[in-house]
Amino acid sequence: MNAYEVQDPSLSKQYQPVIFSEVKGIEWVKKCIQQYPEILWLADGEVRKTEEGQATENSPYSEQLFGQKFIEFDRTIMTIRCLQLILDGSENAYQEFMVD
């Protein structure tokens, strides 16, 4: 048994790290916020940020959730998503990771 496994199966979903969740998109981001509420610290206009280029065709998750863009929040969510894809290790995960 590893650190994420729970002996009582009814509890295992409750303690499952969000990176192993099959939920996608904005619902996955909401699960991230629920599991890691400190991520909301980054959804603040006063957060110091590093500049970046445009990278997505859809509006950033921060705009979808909060109605405005928080660069560091979006960057952190995407970092967690990349970790999820890397840990998945499948061909589908690789293809999603490599999408422009």
N, C-alpha and C positions, 0 to 999 in steps of 0.2 A: 504494500500500500504506500502511495506517495503522499506528499503534504496536502494535495488537493482532494484526495479520496476520503470519503466519510463512510463509516461502517453502516450507518442507517441510511438506506437508499432514499428515503423521503427527505433527508437533509442534503443529499449530494447536490441537487439542482440549486438549492438555496446558497450553497457555498462555492458554486462553480465560478471560477474566474471568468470575467466577461470576454476575455480573448478566446475562450473556447465555446462561446455562444454561437448558435447558428442564426441568430437574429441579424439582420443587415440594415444598412442605411441609417436613417434618423432614429429608428427604434433602438438600434445598436448603440448609437451615441447616448440616448437617454439611459440605457443600461449602464454605460460607462460612468455617466454622471451619478447614477444611483450607487454604483459600487465604489466610485472614487469621487466623492463630493468636492474634494479639494481642487478638482479640475475647474470648478466654477470660479476659483480665484483668478483664472486666466480670462474669464469673460467679463472684463472690466476695462473701461476706456483708459484708465490710468496705468495699465500694465505696460512696462517698457517692452518694446518689440524690436525684432530685427526685420528689416525689409526683405521682400522676396518678390519674384515675378508672379504672373498669373499662371495657375496650374490646372484649373478645373473648368469643365464646361457647365456644371451646375453651380448654383449659389452655395457658398460655404455653409457648413453645418451651423456655425454661429448665427448666420443670417436667418437660417430656417428656424432656429430655436428662439433667438432673442431679437430678431429684426434688425440687427446690426452686425458688422464684422468685427470679430476679435481674433486677430492673427495668431496669437500664442495659443488660444483655446483650440483653434482649427489645427495648428501644427501638432499639438499634443495628441488630439484625437487621431490624426493621421499616423502619428508615430505608433500609437497603440494598435491601430488597424494594420500597419505594416508588420508589427510583431506577430499579430494573429495570423497573417498570411505566411510569414516565414515559418512559424511553428506548425502550421498546417502541412506545408511541404509538398502538397499535391501539384500536379500539372495545372489544374484549374486555378489554384492559388497563385502559381507562378504567372500564368497568363493575366490574371487580374492585377497582379503587382506590376507587370510590365506595360499595362495600358497607358497610352499617352495622356 
